[in-house]
């Protein structure tokens, strides 16, 4: 994960319980040049909305209640595209695929939503601390998602508090 502050790392740890390992990996270790152009575009163009956000929050709460731990980062040598990343995240715990499906996501959409929300959080943090901006690759940034994240920061903070 880029060298972002402890608060943003805590957000990622708390909120992205299921796909934790994959989302930071997609951002930091793989980098956009490691993914096919179609995957890069799909990540950038994925736009968060209330429905997706509410389902992510519900999945996170349920994962916590079920004792599903944050997943380890996937092996970057085995990730050549978003589907590889998704497969590794889903394989981290046998309960994850059913939980993702229960909340109306395909595994790929679940990964996209997690990456979109995490990237928005990282971009919002970089806006507040310009020294972090160099760690953020603009290829991943969707301005609509940054606005969405900023509008939902209180709800995200409450979710993080509930998990502690």
C-alpha positions as CSV (number, residue, x, y, z in Angstrom):
1,X,0.0,0.0,0.0
2,X,1.3,3.5,-0.6
3,X,2.7,5.4,2.3
4,X,-0.6,7.0,3.4
5,X,-1.3,7.9,7.0
6,X,-2.5,5.5,9.7
7,X,-6.1,6.8,9.4
8,X,-6.4,5.9,5.8
9,X,-4.8,2.5,6.4
10,X,-7.2,1.9,9.3
11,X,-10.1,2.8,6.9
12,X,-8.9,0.2,4.4
13,X,-8.4,-2.4,7.1
14,X,-11.8,-1.8,8.7
15,X,-14.0,-1.3,5.7
16,X,-12.5,-3.7,3.1
17,X,-12.7,-6.7,5.3
18,X,-13.2,-9.2,2.5
19,X,-11.1,-7.9,-0.3
20,X,-8.5,-6.1,1.7
21,X,-5.5,-7.8,0.3
22,X,-6.6,-7.4,-3.3
23,X,-7.6,-3.7,-3.3
24,X,-4.3,-2.3,-1.9
25,X,-2.4,-4.7,-4.1
26,X,-4.2,-3.5,-7.2
27,X,-3.3,0.1,-6.3
28,X,0.2,-0.2,-5.0
29,X,2.0,-3.4,-6.1
30,X,0.4,-4.2,-9.4
31,X,0.1,-0.7,-10.6
32,X,-2.0,0.2,-13.6
33,X,0.6,-0.9,-16.1
34,X,0.3,-4.5,-14.8
35,X,-3.3,-4.8,-15.8
36,X,-4.8,-5.0,-19.3
37,X,-6.2,-1.7,-20.6
38,X,-9.7,-3.0,-20.4
39,X,-9.4,-3.7,-16.7
40,X,-7.8,-0.2,-16.1
41,X,-10.7,1.4,-17.8
42,X,-13.3,-0.6,-16.0
43,X,-11.7,0.3,-12.6
44,X,-11.5,4.0,-13.5
45,X,-15.1,4.1,-14.9
46,X,-16.7,2.2,-12.0
47,X,-18.9,4.7,-10.2
48,X,-20.1,4.2,-6.6
49,X,-23.7,4.8,-5.8
50,X,-25.9,4.5,-2.7
51,X,-27.0,0.9,-3.6
52,X,-23.5,-0.4,-4.0
53,X,-22.2,1.5,-0.9
54,X,-25.1,0.1,1.3
55,X,-24.4,-3.4,0.0
56,X,-20.7,-3.1,0.7
57,X,-21.4,-1.8,4.2
58,X,-23.8,-4.7,4.8
59,X,-21.3,-7.3,3.5
60,X,-18.6,-5.8,5.7
61,X,-20.8,-5.9,8.8
62,X,-21.8,-9.5,8.1
63,X,-18.2,-10.5,7.4
64,X,-17.2,-9.1,10.8
65,X,-20.1,-10.9,12.6
66,X,-19.1,-14.1,10.9
67,X,-15.5,-13.7,12.0
68,X,-14.1,-13.6,8.4
69,X,-10.6,-12.1,8.8
70,X,-9.1,-9.5,6.5
71,X,-7.5,-11.3,3.6
72,X,-3.8,-11.5,2.9
73,X,-2.4,-9.7,-0.1
74,X,-2.5,-12.0,-3.2
75,X,0.7,-13.1,-4.8
76,X,1.5,-10.4,-7.4
77,X,3.2,-13.0,-9.6
78,X,-0.1,-14.7,-10.0
79,X,-2.2,-11.6,-10.8
80,X,-2.2,-10.6,-14.5
81,X,-5.7,-9.1,-14.6
82,X,-8.7,-8.2,-12.5
83,X,-10.1,-11.7,-12.8
84,X,-6.9,-13.2,-11.2
85,X,-7.1,-10.6,-8.4
86,X,-10.8,-11.4,-7.9
87,X,-10.2,-15.2,-7.8
88,X,-7.5,-14.8,-5.2
89,X,-9.7,-12.6,-3.0
90,X,-12.6,-15.0,-3.3
91,X,-10.4,-18.0,-2.4
92,X,-9.2,-16.4,0.8
93,X,-12.0,-17.8,2.9
94,X,-14.6,-20.3,1.8
95,X,-17.5,-18.1,3.1
96,X,-16.6,-15.1,1.0
97,X,-18.2,-16.1,-2.4
98,X,-21.6,-16.9,-0.7
99,X,-21.5,-13.6,1.2
100,X,-20.7,-11.6,-1.9
101,X,-23.5,-13.3,-3.8
102,X,-25.9,-12.8,-0.9
103,X,-25.3,-9.0,-1.1
104,X,-26.1,-8.9,-4.8
105,X,-22.5,-8.7,-6.2
106,X,-20.7,-10.8,-8.7
107,X,-17.2,-11.5,-7.4
108,X,-15.8,-9.1,-10.1
109,X,-18.2,-6.3,-9.2
110,X,-17.4,-6.7,-5.5
111,X,-13.7,-6.3,-6.3
112,X,-14.4,-3.3,-8.5
113,X,-16.5,-1.6,-5.8
114,X,-13.9,-2.2,-3.1
115,X,-11.1,-0.9,-5.3
116,X,-13.2,2.1,-6.2
117,X,-14.0,3.0,-2.6
118,X,-10.4,2.5,-1.5
119,X,-9.0,4.6,-4.3
120,X,-11.5,7.3,-3.5
121,X,-10.4,7.2,0.1
122,X,-6.7,7.4,-0.9
123,X,-7.4,10.3,-3.3
124,X,-9.4,12.2,-0.7
125,X,-6.5,11.8,1.8
126,X,-4.0,12.9,-0.9
127,X,-6.1,16.1,-1.5
128,X,-5.7,16.9,2.2
129,X,-2.0,16.1,2.3
130,X,-0.3,17.1,-0.9
131,X,2.9,15.3,0.0
132,X,0.9,12.1,-0.5
133,X,-0.2,13.0,-4.0
134,X,2.9,11.6,-5.5
135,X,1.9,8.1,-4.3
136,X,-1.4,8.3,-6.0
137,X,-1.6,7.2,-9.6
138,X,-4.2,9.3,-11.4
139,X,-5.1,6.4,-13.7
140,X,-7.1,5.0,-10.9
141,X,-8.9,8.1,-9.7
142,X,-12.6,8.7,-10.5
143,X,-13.6,12.3,-9.3
144,X,-17.2,11.2,-8.9
145,X,-16.1,8.5,-6.4
146,X,-14.0,11.0,-4.5
147,X,-17.1,13.2,-4.0
148,X,-19.1,10.1,-3.1
149,X,-16.5,9.0,-0.5
150,X,-16.3,12.5,1.0
151,X,-20.1,12.7,1.3
152,X,-20.1,9.3,3.2
153,X,-17.1,9.8,5.4
154,X,-19.2,10.0,8.6
155,X,-21.0,6.7,7.8
156,X,-17.6,5.1,7.0
157,X,-16.1,6.3,10.2
158,X,-19.1,4.9,12.1
159,X,-18.7,1.6,10.4
160,X,-15.0,1.6,11.4
161,X,-15.8,2.4,15.0
162,X,-18.4,-0.5,15.1
163,X,-15.7,-2.9,14.0
164,X,-13.3,-2.0,16.9
